[in-house]
Amino acid sequence: MVAECNTLLREGLCLMINSDENLEVVAQAADGFSAIETTLSLKEPPDLVMMDLSMSKMDGVSAIKEIKRQRPDSKIMALTIHDSDEFILECFDAGASGYCLKDSSQDELLKAIHVVISGKTYISPGITGIVMEGFLDNYRKLKKQPPGTALPSGSGKYLS
């Protein structure tokens, strides 16, 4: 399923995805509320929900949280322009299994889809440095703490 607020982009993504003989777009949504309603209305959940993060009515992160709450086995991949660690961490914390940037090539996007459908996590190569730096920052904070002390405020939120 493709959830994207821009009609031209959504339709182009559907054509691109359908060009892969192993993939088929079964539904579309133009905003976060529609993404939730559509996902829940399908007899069988889609193998993957591709979610834009900046949509009207309800943002993608909120939609991811709600879909995961009602359909915990759903695989969701963010497709976005946002490359900040805040968005990346919020998406994975909400339950996303993948994070792909909209400036990716067709080959990268199709690879990302297949990786997430197979049950693995995908992160666009262009943002792996951001993710690793955030991970290392939290690791360094944890390493400085004496054993048995509380974690610093905010750290560990994404570590478990």
CORRAMO-V596982 format. One record per residue. RES is the residue in three letters. BURIAL is b if it has 16 or more other C-alpha atoms within 10 Angstrom, else e. D_FIRST is the distance of its C-alpha to the first C-alpha in whole Angstrom. Layout:
<<RES & BURIAL & D_FIRST> <RES & BURIAL & D_FIRST>>
//
This chain:
<<MET & b & 0> <VAL & b & 4> <ALA & b & 7> <GLU & b & 10> <CYS & b & 13> <ASN & e & 15> <THR & e & 14> <LEU & e & 16> <LEU & e & 14> <ARG & b & 10> <GLU & e & 12> <GLY & e & 13> <LEU & b & 10> <CYS & b & 9> <LEU & e & 12> <MET & b & 13> <ILE & b & 10> <ASN & e & 11> <SER & e & 15> <ASP & e & 14> <GLU & e & 16> <ASN & e & 14> <LEU & e & 10> <GLU & b & 9> <VAL & b & 5> <VAL & e & 6> <ALA & e & 5> <GLN & b & 6> <ALA & b & 8> <ALA & b & 11> <ASP & b & 12> <GLY & b & 12> <PHE & b & 14> <SER & b & 11> <ALA & b & 8> <ILE & b & 11> <GLU & e & 12> <THR & b & 9> <THR & b & 8> <LEU & e & 12> <SER & e & 12> <LEU & e & 10> <LYS & e & 13> <GLU & e & 12> <PRO & b & 9> <PRO & b & 6> <ASP & b & 8> <LEU & b & 6> <VAL & b & 5> <MET & b & 6> <MET & b & 8> <ASP & b & 11> <LEU & b & 14> <SER & b & 17> <MET & b & 15> <SER & e & 18> <LYS & e & 18> <MET & b & 17> <ASP & b & 16> <GLY & b & 14> <VAL & b & 16> <SER & b & 17> <ALA & b & 13> <ILE & b & 13> <LYS & b & 16> <GLU & b & 16> <ILE & b & 12> <LYS & b & 15> <ARG & e & 18> <GLN & e & 16> <ARG & e & 14> <PRO & e & 16> <ASP & e & 15> <SER & b & 11> <LYS & b & 10> <ILE & b & 9> <MET & b & 10> <ALA & b & 12> <LEU & b & 12> <THR & b & 15> <ILE & e & 19> <HIS & b & 20> <ASP & b & 22> <SER & e & 25> <ASP & b & 25> <GLU & e & 25> <PHE & b & 21> <ILE & b & 21> <LEU & b & 22> <GLU & e & 21> <CYS & b & 17> <PHE & b & 19> <ASP & b & 21> <ALA & b & 18> <GLY & b & 16> <ALA & b & 14> <SER & b & 15> <GLY & b & 14> <TYR & b & 15> <CYS & b & 15> <LEU & b & 17> <LYS & b & 16> <ASP & e & 20> <SER & b & 18> <SER & e & 19> <GLN & e & 17> <ASP & e & 18> <GLU & e & 18> <LEU & b & 14> <LEU & b & 14> <LYS & e & 16> <ALA & b & 14> <ILE & b & 11> <HIS & b & 14> <VAL & b & 16> <VAL & b & 13> <ILE & b & 12> <SER & e & 16> <GLY & e & 16> <LYS & e & 18> <THR & b & 18> <TYR & b & 17> <ILE & b & 19> <SER & b & 20> <PRO & e & 23> <GLY & e & 24> <ILE & b & 24> <THR & e & 25> <GLY & e & 29> <ILE & e & 28> <VAL & b & 26> <MET & e & 29> <GLU & e & 32> <GLY & b & 30> <PHE & b & 30> <LEU & e & 34> <ASP & e & 35> <ASN & b & 34> <TYR & e & 36> <ARG & e & 39> <LYS & e & 39> <LEU & b & 39> <LYS & e & 41> <LYS & e & 44> <GLN & e & 44> <PRO & e & 47> <PRO & e & 45> <GLY & e & 45> <THR & e & 44> <ALA & e & 41> <LEU & e & 39> <PRO & e & 39> <SER & e & 37> <GLY & e & 33> <SER & e & 34> <GLY & e & 32> <LYS & e & 29> <TYR & e & 27> <LEU & e & 29> <SER & e & 29>>
//
